[in-house]
């Protein structure tokens, strides 16, 4: 083909333009907007919600380990919002925390999230502005990062477990998001339990089939006690991180807000259920309609491939940073500091602030810890309140330190019971300003928020 002037100029332009000047492909949209959804059973009407793409949970995001995730958040809500990618160890600028890692996305505006998912496992994403309202309205979804060597199962089921507070006859979402009782006590507890936005969903399975149940507690404040009926199972991962060895499920286990648990279960009964264990018995969260098959038992599953986690060497030698969990009803907290002003508890309550971390309400100007990159941190969570708290670190996982010095499984959210003191160890290996807070979302809204810096 002859070299024309047009071809010559085109070849120069192609050689001169670096890739960043190429026309960008639009990112897939993640639209935060109102929607309507059938939550309550029977003849109850649909409920007005807020959801990603108008549904709760939002669209399932599923990628292979090491794959890039790109979404453009479009805010079609009447409030500012942001998306936090819970449990993913990503670049700080993508963490989705207004006033710490990004500006809140105002109504009608957008924000581009672009990051690589380094760790296989079960994660989720949710609103991180006015979270106690926006998550309760339905702004959450599941994010699955698949291992290169996936276990042999017949069904792989992401299951978002939630509770909703609905009005009795209308099934409308109760709008009392900032009521003083919830803020100062256990938090917002709903009166309807759902799995993947459905009440009492069902899946047909056969006896002898093996299922992977990826459970995520997306409720504001409810701690679920999870039980199995007609299923024999093993815990194979917690908060996205594989367990080695796997742990047989012999009774109920706790799943606090924001925690995840991966189970591999075999269908052994003629009927099977995932249960919420309550004081007066077990209630069905999800039914498995068993049809056909045989009860032939399989061997226990092998551990999942490990993620590349930093080594925690000699955590007992690391300086101890104590975080006291303070406040709430019946705690006796006399005063705390909001901003730079120390105020009596009664005045704080008038502002809707009932909780403090180390005597500080909401995030202080200075970080709780200012760490060098690669430094081993040891934190003692000391619960001086009358309620449990699910303490969550952004951008990092940690391990609880046992009384004998042994390290527990990797977690990103830890349930600290009332009166309990728990030490954890972590490696500050992800640079940036990171939030540390209680994931009972009413507690966070009412003061239980802090942050740490990794240089």
PyMOL commands that set and color helices and strands:
alter all, ss='L'
color gray80, all
select helices_A, chain A and resi 5-16+19-21+92-94+131-134+180-184+315-317+345-350+441-445
alter helices_A, ss='H'
color red, helices_A
select strands_A, chain A and resi 29-37+47-52+61-64+68-76+83-86+110-116+121-127+140-146+155-164+192-195+201-207+210-217+224-229+231-238+241-248+253-255+260-267+272-278+281-293+320-327+335-338+341-344+355-357+360-361+369-371+375-383+389-393+398-401+407-411+413-416+421-428+432-438+449-454
alter strands_A, ss='S'
color yellow, strands_A
deselect
rebuild
show_as cartoon
